[in-house]
């Protein structure tokens, strides 16, 4: 399987971005728990045009992140791993299992409580972190495994976007929603008419974002909708979609996501960590990410292959799939994002973020170690056959 240049660029930017995210998270945690902690926390709450800096990051800048995710999803559907239905079914089944089982585990611990809305938290996978950890294994990683994890994570993000749109929309102001959708229809028609100039899409996207923001539906959904309005054409280097996606890779990986990490990981560590980790929502998040993700991904892909719905690529084995399942348990960006929507209590939000970090760290370490040994074993098997 030959990697396209754009996919390679996407993988490389996400890989480097993942390492930068780790650094930003460590810096934010240190500052939040130092003598500068109060000032650091209040900085993100500084008001700008009636809203906090943190608000503008989460509802504004993250829309650009979702635009990039939408563009990557579009490319995967038209030209990538998801363009051939038989190839697409393996990561699709993996993504379904990786969302359903973690949510089920969370509900088992939180059903009927005031925290049951957090079921979407362990469903998410952080592409940047997951690919960043995978990249640490170097050339030992088969191309098929890189593509599988990327496609799986993109599908996972699509699932998270749908969850946000359906389950985390509280009150809808229909007039603003219809205006936003009306703008989208105009942009979509322009795309089908092959209007390739980006300026009208950017202006229309800003207008759509404004009305979506005031409709009750989370404004970041605008990014995904806009991605599918922008002309894809044949997907070549001169297509509007390709050029925008290529342009956004580095700003998203090296500016937007690090700023999001700095703003949202200013977590004050509890003096009673044991009590924090044993809360029902904490158990649901931790077990959902560490156990539910690999279990769901492995179980559904194994089922799909065994019943003949799809095939396992020849250069990877089931241990590698399980290892990727652990890496998919790195929730971070999307999990924290959904936490902010699911809970209202600052204490619960702070504790949930802490649990997400711990669970993501454990899942990442398990995935790295599992894959390290699994890939060596797979390589030895290939050498024996040759």
N, C-alpha and C positions, 0 to 999 in steps of 0.2 A: 504494500500500500504506500503510495507516494503522498507525502504531506504537501498541501498547497502552500504557497508563500504566505498568504494571508493567515491561514491556520497557524503556521509556524510563528508568524509575528504575534498572533493572539496568544499562543502558548508562552512565548518568551516574555511578553509584557505582563501576563498574569503571573508567571513564575517569579519575575523580579519584583512585581508589585506585592506578591504574597510575603516576600522577605522584608520588604519595606513596612508592610502592615504589622508584622511582628515587632519591628523596632518601634514604631509609633505607639503600639499598644503598651509596650514595656515603659516607654517614656511617660505616657499618660497615667499609667498606674502609679509610677514612682512619684510624679508631681501631685497626683490626687491624694496621696497618703503622706506627703511631706508637709513642712511648715507652710508651704505655698498652696496647700490644698484648697483652702477656702477661696483664695483669690483666683486660682485656676478654674474652679467650678463656676464662680460668678462671672468669669470672663465669657464663658459659653452662653450665659444667660443674659449677657448685655443686649439691650434692646436696640433694634434697628428697624425703622419704619413700622413700629408697633409690635414687632415680633423679635424673639431672641435669635442670636447668631446660630444656636443649635437648631432652631426651627427652620431657618433658611437653608441650612446644610441638609437636613433630613427631607425637607419637602421641595427644595429647589435644586441644589447640586446633585442630589441622588437621582433626580429625573434624568440627568445626562447619563448616569450609570445605567439606568434602565433603558435608555435609548440605545446604548452600546449592546446591552443584553438582547434587545429586540432585533438589532441589526445582525448579531451573531446567530440568533435563532432563525431569522429569515434566511441567512446564508446556509445554515445547516439543513433547512427544509428544502431549499431549491437546488443546492449544489453539494452539500456536505454529507455527513453521516446519516442524516435524516431524509435525504432525497430518495434513497432506495428503501422502500418499505421493509424489505426483508432485513437489511442491515440496521434500519432504524429501530426495529422491534426489540432488539436486545437492550439498548439503553432506555427505551421507553418502558419496557417491563421493569427494568431496574429502578427507574425513577418512580414508577407507581408504587412498587414495594417499599422503596426508600422514603416515601411520603406517608403511606398508609400505616405501616407498622409503628413508626415513631409516634404518630398522632394517636394511635390506639393505646400505646403504652402510657402516654401522657394522660389520656382520658381515664384510664384505669385508676390512676392515682388522684385525679382531680374532678371526676364527674360529680356534679351537683354542688361544687364549691364555687367561691367567687373568683377562682383562678382557672376555671375550665376553659376560658377564652384563650389561654396560652397554648392550646393544642397545635397551633401552626408553628410554634417556635422550633421544635426539634425536626420539623419537616424540611428545613432549609439546608442547602449546602453552599459553602463559600467557595466560589470558583478560584479566586486568587490564592487563598490559603491552600486549598486542595492541590492545585497544580504546582504551587510553590514547593510543597513537601515532596510531591512526585518527582519534581525536577532534581531534588537532592540525590536521587538514585542514579542520575546520569544516564549513560548510554545503555545501561542494563534494561531500561524500560522499553518494551516493544512499542512500535508505533500504534498498533491496534489498541493497546491499553491506554495510551495518551488520548486517542480519539474517543474511546469508550467513556473515559472519565469526563472529557470535555462535553460530549453529547449528553451524558447523564446529568451533569451539573447544569447545563443550559435548560434541559427539560425540567429539572428540579426548580430552577428559577422561574420558569413559566408557571409551574404548579404553584409556587409561592405567590406569584403575581395574581393568579386567579383566586387564591385563598384570600389575599389582601382585598381584592375587588369585591368578593362575594361576602366574606365573613367579617371583615373589619370596617365596613361602611355602616355607620350608625344611623345618621339622618341624611336623607337625600333632598336637596333643593332642585327639583325637577327642571325649573326654568334654566338654571345655569348648566345643568347636565346636558339638556337638549342643545343649548348653544354650543357647548364644547363638542358634542357629537356632530353637530351641523358643520362646524369648522373642520372636523376630521373628515367628514364625507367630501367636502370641497377639496381638501388636500389629497385624499385617496383618489378622487377622479383626476386631479392634476397628475398624479403619479401614473395612472393608467394611460393618460394622454401623453406621457413621456415628456413632461415639463421637467427638465433636468437642472434648472437653476435652483440652488439651495436656498437662496434668500427668501422666497415666498414660503417655503416649508419652515424655516426658522421663525419668521414672523408669525405664521399661522400656528406654529407649535407653542410659541409664547402666549398667544391669545387663548389657545385651547387649554394650556396649563393654568392660566388665570381663572377661567371659568370652571375648570375641573376642581381647582383648589377651593373654590367657593360653592361647590356643589355637594360636598360631603363625601364624594368618592376620592380616595387618596390620589393626590396630584401626580405622583410618580408614575401612575398608569399611563399618563400622557406620553412618556418616553417610549413605551412599547408600541402604543398606537401610532405614533409618529414614524417609528422605524418601518412599519409595514405600509405607510403611505408613500415613503420616499422610493423613487423608481429603482428597481433592482436590475431591470434589463436582462442581459445575459450573464450578469455577475462578473464581468471582466474588470480589468483595472481602471477602465474609463467610466464605469457605471457610477452614478451618484452615490448609491449605497456603499459600494466598495471604498470610494474615496473618503466618505464620511467616517466609515468604520475604521479605516486605516488612520485617519486623523485623530480620532477619539481615543485610540488605544493607550497612548502614553499619558495624556492628561487625566484620564480616568484612573489608570493604574498608579501614577506617581503624584497626583495632586488630590483628586476628589476622594478616593477611598482612604488615603492616609489622613486627610482632614476629617473624614467621617469617623475614623478610628480614634483620633485625638479627642474629638468632641463627645464620643459616646462610650469611651472606656475610662472616663474620669470616675472610677469606681472606688468608693471608700470601703476598705476591707473591714468586715465586721469583727468585733472583738470575740464573738462567739461563732467561729466558722462552723463548728459542729452543728449548731442549731440551724444555721443557714442552709447547710447541705442536706439536712434531714426534713426540710419542709416538703410538703406534697408536690408543689410546683417544681422544686429543685430536683426531686427524685424523677419526676416526669421528664424534665428537660435532659438531665444527665443520662438516664437509662435510654431515653428516646434516641439521643445522639450516639451514645457509645455502643448500645446493644441493638436498638431498633433499626438504625441505618444499615449496618452490615447484614443483619438478619433479613431485613426486608429486601434489600438489593440481591443478596445471594439467593434467597428462596424463590423469588419470582423469576429471575433469570434462569435458574436451574430448572424450574418448572417449564418455562417457555422452550428451552432447548430440548428437554427430555420428551416433550409432547410433539416436537417437530415444528414448532411455530417459527423458530429462528435457529441460527447456528452460532457456536462459539468460535471466534477467529482462531486459526491454527497456531498462531504464535503466542497465545495466552492460555492459562489453565484456570481451574476453579479456585485454586488458592490465591491467584492474582485477583480474581473477581472479588473474593472476600476481603483482600487487602485494600482494594479500591473502595469497598463498602465502608471500611473503617475511615478512610480518608474523607469520604462523603459525610462522615459524622462531624466534620469541622463546620460548624454552623456559622459562627462569628457574624459577618456583616448582615446577612439576611435574617439570622436568628435575633440579633439585637434589634434590627429594624422592626420585626414583627412584635418583639417585646414592648417596644414603645407604643405600638397600636393596641396591644392586648390588655395591658395593665394601666391603671391610673395611679396607684399608690407608688410614691417615690421609693419607699423602702423595698417593695416587691420588685420594682424595676431594677434598682441597684443590685439586689441579691440575685435576681435572674441573670443579669449581665455577668456577674461573678461566676455563677454556675456554668453559663455558656462558655466562658473562657476556660474554666477548669476542664469541662467535658470535651471541648474542642482540642485542648492540649493533649488530653489522654487519647482521644480518637486519632489525632495526628501521629502521636508516638507509636501507638499500636499499628496503625496503617503502614508507617515507615518501616518498622521492624519486621512486620509480617511480610511485606513486599520484598524487603531486602533478602530474606531467606527463601521466599517463594520463587523469586526471579533467578537466584543462584541455582536452585533445584531444577527449575525449568530449563536453564541453559545447559546444565549437566545432562539432562534427559535428551536434549537435542544433539549434544556432542556424542552421546552413546549411540543414537540412531544413525549418526553420520559415520 
